[in-house]
Amino acid sequence: MRIILGVGGGIAAYKAASLLRLFTEAGHSVTVIPTQASLNFVGAATWEALSGKTVSNDVFDQVEKVNHVRLGHEADLIVLAPATADLLARAAGGHADDLLTNTLLMAHGPVLYAPAMHSEMWANPATQANVATLRSRGATVLDPAVGRLTGSDSGPGRLPEPEEIFAAALALVESHDSAESLGLSGKRVVITAGGTLEPLDPVRYLGNRSSGKQGIALALAAQQAGATVTLIAAHLEVALPSAALTVQRVETALELQAATELAADTADVVIMAAAVADFRPDHAEGSKIKKRDDSADPVITLVRNPDILAGLVSRRNARGARQLIVGFAAETGDERGDVLDYALAKLERKGCDLLVVNQVGQDGQGQEKVFGQDSNQVLILDRDGSAPVPAEGSKQAVARAVVERIVNKIDAFQ
């Protein structure tokens, strides 16, 4: 395997030497691209001795080989360790001011970031936004380890141990290769993502907590499996992927319904991952609702939004189309039943072929389990009555599991 090891400018750069040794001893060909700042910590001679290759970070070295294009094209995997706050920011911003960032822009294979920085840098909203952006584009960003930092400080920000990065990198390549061989080549897939917004007036709206992360991960996984993907995106808390997808933006449930029905007419697979509002105000005020002491509190009357998923199933059945439809259910249990009870009832009621269900709400520490998080835990239910298929891990891993289940079932619809 051809690996690019990008080394950022942090004290943890010395650990990247052990990571390089793990890769080379496993038989992989590794090209090290250090940032200029990282050479203050570990010199080029070390990387050349351990990799057996000339080391450079200048786009004008060996111009005849067009390295700034070739290296990214040829790499089976790119690992950045340590990925400093600056390196994450430059990667998220699409910079191309040295050989490493040029190579990232040309990457065809999976990319793994192993962050290392001070805890306050990691927690800074700018860094967290950059991490969310990179993850939304399909990159894998590990969480830093917790422990002693430079000086006397401790907390999250340590570079994960080289053995952990090595294992994560190999697992990423394996899952990426599996996705590419899944068999959606030539298939047209429509995916909805994000949460709909239902206006109350020109300023306010009714919304929900969906970030759109899972829908975007599904779009990237379907594309990696060879599909031509149309992404219909409502409100998102993350950036749209830079991959070559057809993207249509919508806001309300009615807009999403119209766009999805039109796109679904020519689709082989429809995945309804968007969080669609069940209700909307019966009308939206033309001007901002004012709060006045001399008037009564406003009363908002809600009306039902259409059941888009059930409608898609009915339209498919009426046309006799051989189309696979996948629904998503964010459920909570109550005194009448648990999450699985409600999900099975919804699967029967909607009539879709697969239903991906997760339990939403807060965990024991008061944190959201699903909405806005980078991980997920789901059950994939099949209308044929087969046993539910569990999937958990990052939202990218869950997306790959859903796409794999779709591929296993799609032959019956063709």
C-alpha positions, -999 to +999 in steps of 0.1 A: +000+000+000+012+035-009+009+058+021+015+095+026+025+104+061+020+141+067+037+155+098+024+187+115+045+211+135+040+200+171+061+184+198+043+151+191+060+149+157+086+126+173+059+099+178+052+099+141+086+083+137+073+052+155+042+053+133+063+054+102+082+023+114+050+004+120+039+011+084+072+002+068+077-030+089+042-040+077+055-038+042+039-005+031+056+021+010+056+054+029+063+089+016+068+115+044+057+151+038+065+173+068+053+208+072+080+234+074+072+240+111+075+203+119+111+202+107+119+223+139+110+191+159+121+163+136+145+168+108+143+156+072+173+133+077+152+112+102+123+108+078+146+099+049+165+073+070+133+056+082+113+058+050+142+052+025+128+081+004+138+117-003+117+141+018+104+175+007+076+199+015+082+222-015+058+221-045+088+232-067+110+203-058+112+177-086+088+197-108+092+173-136+074+146-115+045+170-108+045+158-072+018+182-060-006+163-082+009+128-085+013+120-048-023+125-039-035+106-070-013+076-063-017+074-025-039+046-011-040+064+022-030+097+037-023+099+074-017+132+092+000+128+126+003+150+144-026+171+129-021+204+146-048+231+149-031+250+121-029+220+098-066+212+105-075+248+097-056+249+065-070+215+053-106+226+061-100+259+043-087+241+012-053+258+013-026+248-011+004+266+003+028+237+006+033+202-008+012+186+020-019+207+015-016+204-023-015+166-018-046+167+004-066+185-023-056+158-048-064+128-025-083+100-041-082+076-012-091+078+025-076+105+047-070+101+085-062+130+108-047+123+143-049+156+161-025+168+188-026+202+204-033+219+237-067+212+252-079+247+248-069+247+211-089+215+206-119+228+224-118+262+206-150+266+184-128+273+154-110+240+157-142+221+163-158+237+133-128+227+112-130+191+124-168+190+116-161+203+081-134+177+075-156+149+088-186+161+067-163+158+036-156+121+044-123+124+062-117+105+094-106+127+123-096+108+155-103+122+189-071+132+207-060+112+237-064+125+272-033+129+294-002+150+301+005+177+276+036+199+271+045+214+305+024+207+335-010+208+317-032+177+313-064+171+293-076+161+258-050+169+232-023+142+233-015+124+200-030+089+202-004+062+205+012+052+172-002+017+175-037+031+178-032+053+148-018+024+128-048+002+136-073+030+128-055+036+095-057+000+084-093-003+094-101+028+074-085+014+043-103-019+047-137-002+051-130+021+022-121-008-001-152-026+010-174+004+002-158+008-033-166-028-041-202-028-028-218-026-062-240+005-066-222+013-099-247+026-124-274+031-098-291+065-091-295+072-055-316+101-039-308+110-003-324+135+019-306+151+048-309+177+075-340+191+093-369+210+078-377+245+090-414+256+091-418+294+092-439+312+118-431+346+105-402+362+085-379+357+115-390+326+134-395+290+125-402+256+140-373+233+136-356+202+150-322+191+163-310+173+131-275+183+120-275+164+087-243+146+095-258+111+090-274+121+057-242+135+043-222+104+054-248+083+035-243+104+004-206+100+005-208+062+012-233+057-017-210+077-040-180+056-029-200+025-037-203+038-073-237+054-073-247+087-089-260+106-059-286+134-056-285+150-022-316+170-012-305+190+018-327+209+043-311+228+072-276+215+079-253+222+109-223+210+089-208+220+055-219+203+024-194+178+011-170+189-016-175+156-035-192+157-069-228+153-058-259+169-072-272+190-044-306+207-041-313+229-011-348+231+004-362+245+037-398+233+045-413+198+045-435+208+014-404+219-005-386+187+004-416+166-007-417+183-041-380+179-047-378+143-035-408+132-055-394+147-087-359+132-081-373+098-070-391+093-103-358+083-120-340+068-089-331+032-082-328+039-044-343+066-022-330+071+013-351+094+035-326+104+062-339+140+066-357+149+098-390+161+084-413+181+107-446+163+114-464+196+118-463+231+105-481+264+114-514+266+096-501+299+082-470+320+084-474+357+093-462+382+067-446+403+093-427+396+126-450+386+154-447+414+180-446+409+218-468+436+232-480+442+267-514+453+255-522+421+235-528+385+243-501+358+237-503+344+202-519+311+196-502+289+170-523+263+153-505+234+137-515+213+108-500+179+097-473+178+071-477+151+044-461+117+051-434+120+025-420+085+030-454+067+028-462+089-002-430+078-020-439+042-014-474+047-028-461+065-059-436+037-065-463+010-061-487+029-084-460+031-111-449-005-106-414+008-103-386-015-091-372+009-066-358+004-031-370+029-005-352+033+029-367+052+058-352+066+090-369+067+124-357+087+153-376+072+182-381+073+219-398+047+241-426+054+266-450+035+288-467+021+257-436+005+241-399+006+235-380+020+206-381-013+186-419-016+192-425+018+177-400+012+148-416-021+138-450-004+138-436+024+117-420+000+092-454-016+087-473+017+085-449+033+060-444+003+038-407+011+030-383-018+024-357-009+050-360+012+082-330+026+100-340+033+136-321+050+164-330+060+199-328+098+204-328+118+235-301+123+262-277+099+278-270+096+315-247+126+314-273+148+297-256+147+263-275+142+231-272+105+219-276+112+182-284+147+170-253+167+163-230+139+175-203+122+154-213+087+163-245+067+160-260+034+170-288+020+149-309-011+140-316-017+103-350-033+100-361-052+069-397-055+057-391-091+049-391-099+086-355-109+089-336-102+121-326-065+127-290-057+117-272-036+142-246-009+133-227+014+155-196+037+155-189+068+136-217+081+113-195+072+084-193+036+096-231+035+101-235+049+066-213+022+051-233-005+070-266+009+056-252+011+021-240-025+024-275-036+035-289-018+005-266-035-019-274-069-004-311-062-010-312-043-043-309-072-066-345-081-057-357-048-070-339-048-104 
